[in-house]
Amino acid sequence: MSQKKVDEYKEKKANRKELIKKEKRKNMLVRGAGTLFLVLIVGWIGYSVYDSYMASRPRQVVEVDYTSINQYIEGMSVTE
């Protein structure tokens, strides 16, 4: 082995703990980002399915009868 290779090996050996920590940290970040991405995708799909289901259901229609209110207002305007 050349002296250059020996020096590189010694440097890697001296910094092995730090290199292992960096590699573990990088792996944890990648796994965390992947997990977050999957959770967001699953949540988005779930919301889309729920929203389309709710949109396909018939809506309840409520009618309001304003005749008594109109009569009351007309009665007030007549007495003036």
For each residue, the residues with C-beta under 8 A, 3 or more apart:
1: 5 6 9
2: 5 6
3: 6 7
4: 7 8
5: 1 2 8 9
6: 1 2 3 9 10
7: 3 4 10 11
8: 4 5 11 12
9: 1 5 6 12 13
10: 6 7 13 14
11: 7 8 14 15
12: 8 9 15 16 19
13: 9 10 16
14: 10 11
15: 11 12 18 19
16: 12 13 19 20
17: 20 21
18: 15 21 22
19: 12 15 16 22 23
20: 16 17 23 24
21: 17 18 24 25
22: 18 19 25 26
23: 19 20 26 27
24: 20 21 27 28
25: 21 22 28 29
26: 22 23 29 30
27: 23 24 30 31
28: 24 25 31 32
29: 25 26 32 33
30: 26 27 33 34
31: 27 28 34 35
32: 28 29 35 36
33: 29 30 36 37
34: 30 31 37 38
35: 31 32 38 39
36: 32 33 39 40
37: 33 34 40 41
38: 34 35 41 42
39: 35 36 42 43
40: 36 37 43 44
41: 37 38 44 45
42: 38 39 45 46
43: 39 40 46 47
44: 40 41 47 48
45: 41 42 48 49
46: 42 43 49 50
47: 43 44 50 51
48: 44 45 51 52
49: 45 46 52 53
50: 46 47 53 54
51: 47 48 54 55
52: 48 49 55 56
53: 49 50 56 57
54: 50 51 57
55: 51 52
56: 52 53
57: 53 54
58:
59:
60:
61:
62:
63:
64:
65: 68
66: 69 70
67: 70 71
68: 65 71 72
69: 66 72 73
70: 66 67 73 74
71: 67 68 74 75
72: 68 69 75 76
73: 69 70 76 77
74: 70 71 77 78
75: 71 72 78 79
76: 72 73 79 80
77: 73 74 80
78: 74 75
79: 75 76
80: 76 77
